[in-house]
């Protein structure tokens, strides 16, 4: 019984959220602030909200380029009779795109892009430190030319002593 009630609650929650925002078709871009959409068979002009347009010409061109006629958009009420517009299927936030390109300034919270950079500190870099060659078994024995002993036989008495003198 509890599971059934929670399922109904979740369905009701999704239904109420989807009633606020609706997928509609773009009919035309009228100017830098207004687009004409087709909702439930009727045409309607809506204003893009949350932004103050600063460059009318370029903003209009951006809207015409990103919102082609007959493309789908999701429109969500911004609260003051204007709308937040998301292009489908890539969910491009049109209001934020106008701000990112510099054609408008954000007037609502959440439209201004987040310019923080997520960085993970991994430690200090010491470029002069040298590591042992992983291919060698004993890095202390290798010096100079990097060659090992030429022969596995024991050295002669002449070369075995310091100074190279043979024993008498």
C-alpha positions as CSV (number, residue, x, y, z in Angstrom):
1,X,0.0,0.0,0.0
2,X,2.8,2.4,0.9
3,X,4.6,1.6,-2.3
4,X,1.4,2.3,-4.3
5,X,1.0,5.7,-2.6
6,X,4.6,6.7,-3.2
7,X,4.2,5.8,-6.9
8,X,1.1,8.0,-7.2
9,X,2.9,10.8,-5.5
10,X,5.8,10.6,-7.9
11,X,3.5,10.5,-10.9
12,X,1.5,13.5,-9.6
13,X,4.8,15.4,-9.0
14,X,6.0,14.8,-12.6
15,X,2.5,15.7,-14.0
16,X,2.5,19.0,-12.1
17,X,6.0,19.9,-13.2
18,X,5.3,19.1,-16.8
19,X,2.2,21.2,-16.7
20,X,4.3,24.3,-16.0
21,X,6.7,23.8,-18.9
22,X,5.6,22.8,-22.4
23,X,7.2,21.7,-25.6
24,X,6.1,23.9,-28.4
25,X,7.1,24.6,-32.0
26,X,8.8,27.8,-33.1
27,X,6.9,29.6,-35.9
28,X,9.2,32.6,-36.3
29,X,11.6,34.9,-34.5
30,X,10.1,38.4,-34.4
31,X,12.9,40.4,-32.8
32,X,15.6,40.1,-30.1
33,X,13.0,39.6,-27.3
34,X,10.0,37.9,-29.0
35,X,9.4,34.6,-30.7
36,X,6.2,33.2,-32.1
37,X,5.3,29.7,-31.1
38,X,2.5,27.3,-31.8
39,X,1.0,25.8,-28.7
40,X,-2.0,23.4,-29.0
41,X,-2.7,24.6,-32.5
42,X,-2.8,28.3,-31.7
43,X,0.0,30.8,-32.4
44,X,1.3,32.9,-29.6
45,X,4.0,35.5,-29.2
46,X,6.2,35.1,-26.1
47,X,8.9,37.3,-24.7
48,X,12.2,35.9,-23.6
49,X,12.6,36.7,-19.9
50,X,15.4,37.2,-17.4
51,X,17.6,39.1,-19.8
52,X,18.1,42.8,-20.8
53,X,19.1,42.9,-24.4
54,X,22.1,45.1,-25.0
55,X,22.8,44.4,-28.7
56,X,19.5,44.1,-30.6
57,X,20.9,43.2,-34.0
58,X,23.2,40.4,-32.9
59,X,20.7,39.0,-30.4
60,X,18.1,38.8,-33.2
61,X,20.5,37.1,-35.5
62,X,21.5,34.6,-32.8
63,X,17.8,33.8,-32.2
64,X,17.2,33.3,-35.9
65,X,20.2,31.1,-36.2
66,X,19.5,28.9,-33.1
67,X,15.7,28.8,-33.3
68,X,14.9,27.7,-36.8
69,X,11.2,27.7,-37.8
70,X,9.5,24.4,-36.9
71,X,12.1,23.5,-34.3
72,X,11.0,22.4,-30.9
73,X,11.6,24.4,-27.7
74,X,10.6,24.0,-24.1
75,X,9.1,27.2,-22.6
76,X,9.0,27.7,-18.9
77,X,7.3,30.7,-17.3
78,X,9.7,33.1,-15.6
79,X,7.0,34.6,-13.4
80,X,6.6,38.0,-14.9
81,X,4.8,37.1,-18.1
82,X,8.1,36.2,-19.8
83,X,9.6,32.8,-20.5
84,X,12.8,30.8,-20.2
85,X,13.4,29.0,-23.5
86,X,15.3,25.8,-23.9
87,X,16.0,24.4,-27.4
88,X,15.3,20.7,-28.1
89,X,16.9,18.2,-28.3
90,X,20.2,19.5,-26.9
91,X,18.6,21.6,-24.1
92,X,20.5,24.8,-25.1
93,X,19.3,27.5,-22.7
94,X,18.6,30.3,-25.1
95,X,18.4,33.0,-22.4
96,X,21.8,32.1,-21.0
97,X,23.3,31.9,-24.5
98,X,22.3,35.5,-25.2
99,X,24.2,36.4,-22.0
100,X,27.2,34.2,-22.8
101,X,27.6,35.8,-26.2
102,X,27.5,39.3,-24.7
103,X,24.2,40.3,-26.4
104,X,22.3,40.6,-23.1
105,X,22.8,40.9,-19.4
106,X,21.1,38.6,-16.9
107,X,18.3,40.1,-14.8
108,X,17.2,36.9,-13.0
109,X,19.1,34.6,-10.8
110,X,20.2,31.4,-12.4
111,X,20.7,32.8,-15.9
112,X,24.2,34.2,-15.3
113,X,26.7,31.5,-16.4
114,X,28.9,30.0,-13.7
115,X,32.5,30.9,-14.4
116,X,34.1,28.9,-11.6
117,X,36.7,26.4,-12.6
118,X,36.6,23.0,-10.9
119,X,40.2,22.1,-10.1
120,X,41.7,19.2,-8.2
121,X,45.1,19.8,-6.5
122,X,47.4,16.9,-7.2
123,X,50.5,18.1,-5.4
124,X,53.8,19.9,-6.3
125,X,55.7,19.3,-9.5
126,X,59.5,18.9,-9.0
127,X,60.9,18.9,-12.5
128,X,64.6,18.3,-11.5
129,X,63.9,15.1,-9.6
130,X,65.0,12.0,-11.5
131,X,63.5,8.6,-11.3
132,X,65.3,5.2,-11.6
133,X,64.9,3.5,-14.9
134,X,62.3,0.8,-14.4
135,X,64.0,-1.5,-16.9
136,X,67.2,-1.9,-14.8
137,X,67.2,-4.3,-11.9
138,X,70.0,-2.5,-9.9
139,X,70.3,1.1,-10.9
140,X,73.3,1.7,-8.6
141,X,75.6,-0.6,-10.7
142,X,75.0,1.2,-13.9
143,X,77.3,4.1,-14.5
144,X,78.7,6.1,-17.4
145,X,78.0,4.3,-20.7
146,X,75.4,2.1,-19.2
147,X,77.2,-1.2,-20.2
148,X,77.7,-4.0,-17.8
149,X,80.7,-6.3,-17.4
150,X,81.9,-7.7,-20.7
151,X,82.6,-11.2,-19.5
152,X,81.3,-13.5,-16.8
153,X,84.8,-15.0,-16.2
154,X,86.8,-13.9,-13.2
155,X,89.2,-11.1,-13.7
156,X,92.9,-11.8,-14.1
157,X,95.2,-11.1,-11.2
158,X,96.7,-8.0,-12.9
159,X,93.3,-6.2,-13.1
160,X,92.0,-7.7,-9.9
161,X,94.2,-5.5,-7.6
162,X,94.0,-1.8,-7.2
163,X,96.7,-0.1,-9.3
164,X,96.8,-2.9,-11.7
165,X,100.0,-4.5,-10.3
166,X,100.3,-8.3,-10.4
167,X,101.3,-10.1,-7.2
168,X,104.9,-11.2,-6.9
